[in-house]
């Protein structure tokens, strides 16, 4: 029997998303083997006919889908913060030197990336707090949130 697909309209993720599909397949395997088999042996009823099993599966899938959405938003926001740090450092160096050649630009890019990465890890607590606030605001603006999730 085909399992009902969770409603992803609230989460802003497409049901055809590869990560969501992989999670769904894994979840169906685990739930069928663990929960539904246990219910089947207790009730001596067909596994497919158990509404409790289907409800548990939908609930867990909704939680996982929301988790994926939050992780993706967190990644996008963290990447934006890192790029802003990198852009600021690059601007300061270019303003100081006046001009740079290709070799200097490559070296500067590597150094700036490492500095931005280290800075973002050092400021991890503050970035997480900022990200939570941004995600909270994005939840109020579903079109913008869905655009970020689907296009970035």
N, C-alpha and C positions, 0 to 999 in steps of 0.2 A: 504494500500500500504506500502511495506517495505521501510523504510527510508534508503538512502545510508549511509554507514559507512564512517566516516572521515578517511583521510589518516593519519595513525599514524606512518608511517615509518620515517618521518622527526623528530618526537618527541621522538622516541625510546621506545614507550610504545606499548604493545600488545593490540590489539582491544578487547581481551578477558579479560583484566584486570578488576577485580571486581569493583574497584573504578570508572574506566572509564564507565563500564556498568551501574552502579548506576547513574552516572552523565547523561549519555545518556537517560536513562529512565525518569529521572526527567525533563530533558530538553525537551524531546518529549512531555511530558504532559503539561508543561508550554507553550511551543510554540504553540501546537495545541489549547489549551484553550484560550490563549491570542492573539497571533499574527495572527494565521491562521483563527481563528473564526472572528476576526475583518476584515480581508481581505475578507473572505467569505461573510460576511453580506454586505460589501461595494460593492463587485463585483457581488454578487449573483451567484457565480460560485462554483463548487465543491472544497472542501478544498485540496484534494489530487492533483489537477491539478495546484496548484499555485507554480511556480518555485521560486518566491520571498521568500516564506515561507521556502522552502527547502534550499535555499541559506543562509538565516539568520540562520537556524538551524545548517548547516555545519560550518558557521563562528564562531558561539558561541561555538560549540563543539571543534573546533580547539583551541580557546582561553583557554577553560577549560582544554583541554588535555595538553597544554603547561604549564599551571599553576600547574597541578598535577605533571608534570615532574620536574618543578623547586622546588616545595615543597619537593618532594622526594629526589632530589639531596641535597637540603639544609639540610634535616634531616640527611642524610648519612654523609655529611661533618661535621656537628655539632657534631654528635656522634663520628666521628673519632677524632675531636679536643678534645672532652671531655675524650676520652679514652687515648689520649696522655698525657693530664694533669694528669689523674689518674695514668698512668704508671710511670710518672716522680715522683709524690709524693710517690708512693709505693717504687720505687727504692731508693729514698732518705731515707725513714724510714728503709728499710731493710739494706741499707748500714750503717746506724747509729747504729741500734740494732745488726746487725750481722746475727741473725737468729730469726724467729718468729714461734710460735706454731699455732695450728688450731684456737684457740679462738682469739689470737691476729690477725690472718689473717682475720677472719670474721669481727672483730671490725674495723680493718684497712680498709677493703673493704667498709664498710658502711660509715666510716668517709671520706675516699678518694672520694667516689661517691658524698657525700654531698658537699665537698669542690670543686670538679670538676664542679658540677652543679651550685653552687653559683658563681664560677669564670667565667663560661661560660655566666651566666646572667649578671655579672658585666661588662664583656668585649663584650657585645652583639653587640654594634655598630661596633667594630673592627672585630668581627667574621662575621657579615653580609657583611662588605666590602670585607673581605678575601673570603667569600663564593661566592660573586658575581664575583670576579676575577677568582676563580676556575671554576665556571659554565661557564664563558665566554671562558676559555681555553678548557673546556670539549666540548663545542659546536663546536670547531675546530677539535676535535678528536671524531667523531661520534661512532666508534667502542668501545672505552673505555667508553664513556658516556652510550651507550646502555648496555654494560656489567654491569656497576654499577647499572643502573636502573632495569635490568632484573635479576641480580644475587644477589645483596646485599639488 
